[in-house]
């Protein structure tokens, strides 16, 4: 599987509860925090839900 780096670029203030929980599930807690994960369909689906708050780069 390919790996991706997900970086939170915007604050979760004002987001709905589902989006906040998705960011926590991805391991993102603060702005400019990054995590490296495998690009599984489940992870990419989570990224789709919060695409306006994160930036994704393939490694």
Backbone torsions as a table, in degrees:
resi	resn	phi	psi	omega
1	UNK	NA	147.7	176.4
2	UNK	-78.6	151.4	176.9
3	UNK	-103.9	150.0	176.0
4	UNK	-131.1	151.1	174.1
5	UNK	-107.2	122.8	179.8
6	UNK	-108.8	124.3	-179.0
7	UNK	-120.5	129.2	176.2
8	UNK	-78.1	120.9	-175.7
9	UNK	-105.2	-19.0	-179.1
10	UNK	-130.5	157.4	179.9
11	UNK	-70.8	150.4	177.9
12	UNK	-88.0	1.7	177.0
13	UNK	-62.8	130.4	-179.7
14	UNK	91.7	-9.1	177.3
15	UNK	-79.8	158.1	178.5
16	UNK	-78.2	170.2	-173.6
17	UNK	-60.3	-39.7	-178.4
18	UNK	-62.9	-41.2	179.2
19	UNK	-67.6	-39.6	177.9
20	UNK	-63.0	-43.5	179.8
21	UNK	-66.5	-33.1	177.1
22	UNK	-65.9	-42.7	177.6
23	UNK	-62.4	-42.8	177.8
24	UNK	-62.5	-40.0	179.7
25	UNK	-65.3	-31.3	176.7
26	UNK	-76.8	-14.2	179.5
27	UNK	95.3	16.0	-178.6
28	UNK	-101.9	125.1	-177.4
29	UNK	-118.9	-30.5	-174.8
30	UNK	-131.3	160.2	175.7
31	UNK	-64.3	140.9	-178.0
32	UNK	72.4	7.9	174.0
33	UNK	-78.0	145.5	-179.3
34	UNK	-129.2	149.8	172.6
35	UNK	-135.8	147.8	175.2
36	UNK	-111.4	121.5	-177.5
37	UNK	-136.7	163.9	175.2
38	UNK	-77.1	145.9	-175.1
39	UNK	-85.3	69.5	176.9
40	UNK	-82.8	161.3	177.3
41	UNK	-58.3	-33.7	179.9
42	UNK	-66.6	-45.0	179.9
43	UNK	-65.2	-43.5	-179.0
44	UNK	-66.4	-31.7	174.4
45	UNK	-66.2	-38.7	177.3
46	UNK	-65.6	-40.1	178.7
47	UNK	-63.5	-37.8	179.1
48	UNK	-60.4	-35.5	-179.3
49	UNK	-69.7	-25.5	-177.9
50	UNK	-124.9	31.3	-174.7
51	UNK	-59.5	-25.8	-178.4
52	UNK	-80.8	-7.7	-179.2
53	UNK	-110.0	-11.0	-173.7
54	UNK	-128.6	165.6	174.3
55	UNK	-126.5	135.4	-176.0
56	UNK	-118.9	131.9	175.7
57	UNK	-128.2	135.6	175.7
58	UNK	-81.2	142.3	179.3
59	UNK	-103.8	NA	NA
